[in-house]
Amino acid sequence: MKNYKIAVLKGDGIGPEIVNEAIKVLDVTAEKCGFTVEYEETLLGGCAIDAAGVPLPEETVAKCKAADSTLLGAVGGPKWDTMPGNLRPEKGLLGIRAALGLFANLRPARIFESLRDASPLRADIIGGSLDIMVVRELTGGIYFGERGRLEENGVKAAYDTEKYSVPEIERIARIAFDLAMKRGKKVCSVDKANVLESSRLWRETVTEIAKDYPEVELSYMYVDNCAMQLVRNPSQFDVVLTSNIFGDILSDEASMISGSIGMLASASLGESGSGLYEPIHGSAPDIAGKNIANPLATILSVAMMLKYSLGQPEAADMIERAVSEVLTEVRTPDIWVEGFRKVSCTEMGDEVCARLSK
Ligand code: NAD
């Protein structure tokens, strides 16, 4: 029987609550699908600062590298807000992504049928169905390029540089095309090629990679138009491929179409394919310890892990179906509306498990 080793970083705030529910769901799924999962819990963020004096202990990196995949809750909270920059929980987050060489960030923006009303967009704009995957380059571009300050004729100035190499563009493009092959077979590459030289190289390189994927329909869009199209006609998109800075902005815009932060999963992938899976929301200190957090983003992150790192796409589909069914009856307080049964974080986990066991 196939056995998977998962490194578990519960983190801070609601992190432990939501990760516990995701583990519960993964265990039931594993039993149903005939594989086993072993968990190696380790520290990241504020809890690591408290226990080991640093946000990312070396042991954490070693355990994540040794695992088949990593599941993360969330880090941070007011307790650590006054710590110096290199001792902040968020440093641990950036550190683990770098240590694992994660260069691709996958952010699905999807509307579950029963949550249509939660979207800020009108039903006629959303159209039939909405399932977008934003693929953002994570380790290059302007966030990592040369930067500095200078003084020109007594006037202060500052600069940041957007730079991408062909191999950097090729590897993120392949991730996007491979994903498209498993989805709607469409890639929209988003850039600013009318102005930026780095975007022109991006476009040329993506065009070359597309030749290896004749079944995938490739289109290009300028980033300003894409920002507009996401709220004008979002269902035209399948996979959106873009650079670090454009992806940072567009993935937040796309995800908000779904209406609730507690529903949004994400994955970060590197060369090894093992990946890091986490909800997009933070540690929600305002509701931590109250057993009212929505665990579905973390549960859906586990579904992504099964699909993209563990080679268990049927298991992933089972979880997504169970989540979809659950939403027709029960809701955690963040997405609750009249007519649905209000449930706690642990009850929501139980409800998903119950649908899986049927
Ligand atoms: P947040 O995402 O933690 O919370 C924003 C709002 O959404 C809060 O009202 C919260 O209660 C609600 N919320 C978030 N997740 C929810 C869930 N699963 N169920 C129900 N409601 C939910 O963002 P914030 O308040 O800006 O940040 C809080 C802390 O989290 C900060 O320390 C921040 O640095 C950290 N943070 C961590 C990550 C991460 O670990 N990836 C990401 C963002 C923020």
Residues whose N, C-alpha, C, O or C-beta is under 5 A from the ligand:
A	BS01	NAD	G73 A74 V75 G76 G77 I261 G262 P279 I280 H281 G282 S283 A284 P285 D286 I287 I292 A293 N294 D334
